[in-house]
Amino acid sequence: MFSVIDRHPAAHNWVHWYVINVPRSVREIPENASGTREKMPPGSVELRNSFGGLGYDGPSPQKNSGPHEYVITVHALSMESLHVGPFSTVEECHQEMGTGVIESASTVGIFQR
């Protein structure tokens, strides 16, 4: 499971990408894979982002709102899949993950306009 979330106070944890049920064997996702069944890993599910669509939508901070931190997080889970649908919320996914998180790692990208 991985996510890209804008943590800036003005963004209110804006979800740019949230993907669940990525097989354990996957080591990378090809460029421009979002929104395509043939490029996304089999079985993976892209959830609705804060723009209202499914899949990835890039950084778009308000002008003059300062630097925004985009937190990219990967979770290794003890379960094969989460039993939630593509219109589930981040909170519902976290509830479903429960204590099944084995390890997590995050990195931050900064962008402003």
C-alpha positions in Angstrom: 0.0 0.0 0.0 1.3 3.5 -0.7 0.2 7.0 -0.8 1.1 10.6 -1.8 -0.4 13.2 0.5 0.0 16.9 0.8 0.4 17.6 4.5 0.4 21.5 4.2 -2.1 23.0 6.6 -3.9 24.7 3.8 -4.2 21.4 1.9 -5.8 19.4 4.8 -4.0 16.1 4.0 -4.9 16.3 0.3 -4.7 12.8 -1.2 -2.9 12.8 -4.6 -2.6 9.0 -4.9 -3.6 6.1 -2.7 -3.0 2.5 -3.9 -3.8 -0.6 -2.1 -3.4 -4.4 -2.7 -0.1 -4.0 -4.4 1.4 -7.6 -4.6 4.4 -8.2 -2.5 6.5 -9.1 -5.5 6.2 -5.6 -7.0 9.4 -3.5 -6.8 8.4 -0.6 -9.0 5.4 0.9 -10.8 6.0 2.1 -14.3 5.8 5.8 -15.2 2.3 6.8 -16.3 0.8 3.6 -14.9 -2.0 5.3 -13.0 -5.3 4.8 -14.6 -4.2 1.9 -16.8 -5.0 -1.7 -16.1 -2.1 -2.9 -18.3 0.6 -1.0 -16.4 -0.6 -1.1 -12.8 0.3 -4.2 -10.9 -2.4 -6.9 -11.2 -4.8 -6.8 -8.2 -3.8 -3.3 -7.1 -6.6 -0.8 -6.5 -6.3 3.0 -7.0 -8.5 4.8 -4.6 -10.3 8.1 -5.1 -8.0 11.1 -4.7 -9.0 14.5 -3.2 -9.6 15.8 -6.7 -12.5 13.4 -6.9 -11.0 11.0 -9.5 -9.4 7.6 -9.3 -5.6 7.3 -9.5 -2.8 9.9 -9.4 -3.2 13.6 -9.8 -0.1 15.8 -9.4 0.9 18.6 -7.1 -1.2 21.7 -7.5 -0.8 24.0 -4.5 -2.5 27.3 -4.2 -0.2 30.2 -5.5 1.7 32.0 -2.8 0.7 29.4 -0.1 4.4 28.6 0.5 6.2 25.3 0.2 4.0 22.1 0.4 5.4 18.9 1.7 4.2 15.9 -0.3 4.7 12.8 1.8 5.1 9.6 -0.1 4.6 6.5 2.2 4.9 2.8 1.6 3.4 0.3 4.0 4.4 -3.4 4.1 1.4 -5.3 5.3 1.0 -8.8 6.8 -2.2 -9.3 4.9 -2.5 -10.0 1.1 -5.2 -7.4 0.5 -7.5 -4.8 2.1 -11.2 -5.5 1.7 -12.2 -2.0 0.8 -13.4 -0.5 -2.5 -12.0 2.3 -4.7 -14.2 4.9 -3.1 -13.1 4.1 0.4 -11.6 6.8 2.5 -8.0 6.9 3.8 -9.5 6.4 7.3 -11.3 3.3 6.2 -8.1 1.9 4.8 -6.2 2.6 8.0 -8.9 0.9 10.0 -8.7 -2.1 7.7 -4.9 -2.2 8.0 -5.3 -2.3 11.8 -2.2 -3.9 13.3 -1.3 -5.5 10.0 1.5 -3.0 9.3 4.8 -4.7 9.3 6.9 -1.7 8.3 6.5 1.7 6.8 8.8 4.2 5.1 8.2 7.7 3.9 10.0 10.4 1.9 9.1 14.0 1.4 9.1 16.1 -1.8 8.6 19.9 -1.6 6.8 22.0 -4.2 5.4 25.5 -4.3 4.0 27.9 -6.9 
